[in-house]
Amino acid sequence: MTDSSKKESQLPSEDETKILDTDHGNQETISDRVKEAGQSFKGMINSLGDKAKTITEKTQELKDKSVESIDPTRRDARDIQTLGTKVETIIAVFEETMMHIERQEYNEQEKLLNGYKKLLEEQINVIRSRLELVKRLSQK
């Protein structure tokens, strides 16, 4: 390189030395404005990324809910699973009660089964009432 080309390469470019007057009388270089625009663009990209992530999450939630509404067995299985060991106890008590009833004579079985059915229907009514109460309270 010649001495004149070294001096030219060390000198700031013409764009960097240009100074712009803003409306408020402040001065800034073009490179400052480019940096500022770059930061603004980066912020906009980050914001769009966050919005896309939120939309993706909401879409996945809606997809999960639609699958559950289409397949009630999945929903029921999930609901039962949340009760955990309590469900196992309930099932064991039910099976034990049914086995006890089966050991009786047929005319006695009929009375016991009708009584047990009424008991279960009442328990279902209690569950329905409790569910309605919970729904109302959760909406407030």
N, C-alpha and C positions, 0 to 999 in steps of 0.2 A: 504494500500500500504506500502511496505517496503521502507526504506530510499534509497536503491539502485534503485528501480523502479521510485521513485520521481525524482531522479537526472537524470535518463535516459530520462524521459518524458520532462524535462525542457531543455535538451540539444537539440541543433538543429539537424535535421536529417542529415544523411550522405550526401544526395543529396544537401541539402542547403549549406553544408560546402565545397563541392567540388568546386574548383576554376578552371576555364578553361583558358588557355592561348589562346588568339586570334592571328591572323596573325600579328597584329600591336603591339604586346607586351602588350596590355591591358588585365586586368583580370576581369572576370565576373563570377557570380554564375549561376548554372543551373536554379535556381528560377528566376533570372533576364531574362534569355533566354526564359523561359516559359511565363513570363509576356509579354515579347516583342512579342512572337509568338501569344499569345492570343490577343493582341492589333491589330496585323496584320490581324489575322483571323476576328476579329470584324469589322475592316475596310473593308475587302473584302466582308463580309456579307452585310454591309451597302451599299456598291457600287452595289452589285447584286440586293438589294432591290430597289435602285433608278432606275436601268436599267429596272427592271420588271415593276415598276410604269410607267416609260416613255413608254414602249412597250404597256402596258395596255391602256394608254391614247391615243396613236396613233391608236391602234386597235379600240377603241371606236369611234374615229373620222372617220376612214375608214368605220366602220359599219354604222354610221349616214349618211355618204355621199352615201353609197350604197343603203340605204333605200330611200334616197331622189331621187336617179337616177331611182330606180325601181318605185317609187310612185311620179310622177310629181305633183300630186295635193297637196301633203304635201309641196313640194318645193314652189309651187305657193302660197299656203296659207301663208307660212312663209314670202315669199317676199312681199306679199300684206300687211301682218300684220306689217312689218317694216315701211311701209308708213303711217300707223296709220290713223289719222283723215283726212289726205289729200285724201285718197281713198274714204272715205265717201262723201266728197265734190264732187269729180269727179263723183261718182255714182249718186249723187243727181242732178248734172248738166246734166248728160246724160239722166236720167229719165225725167227731166223737158223738155229737148229738144225734146225727143220722144213724150211726151204728147202734146207739142205745135204743132208738126208736125201732129199728129193724128187729131187735130181739123180742119185741112185744108181739102179742097176738094181733091178727089183722084188724079186728074192730077197734082195738086200742091204738094201733098204728095210725088209723084214719083220724082219730080224735087228736092224737099228738101231732101229726103232720099238719092238720088244720090249725091247731094252736100255734105251732112253730111258724107256719106261714103268716099268721096274723102278727106275731111278734116281729118277724122280719119286715113285714109291710110297715109296721109302726116305726121301726128303726129307719127304714127308707124315708118315711115322712119327716122324721127328725133331721135326717141328713139333708133333705131338700130344703127344709126351713132354715137350717144353719147355713146352707149354701146361699140362699137368697139374702140372708142377713149379711153375710160376708161380702157379697156382690154390692149391696147397697152401701155398706160402710167403706168399701174400697173406692167407690165413686165420689165420695165426699172429699 
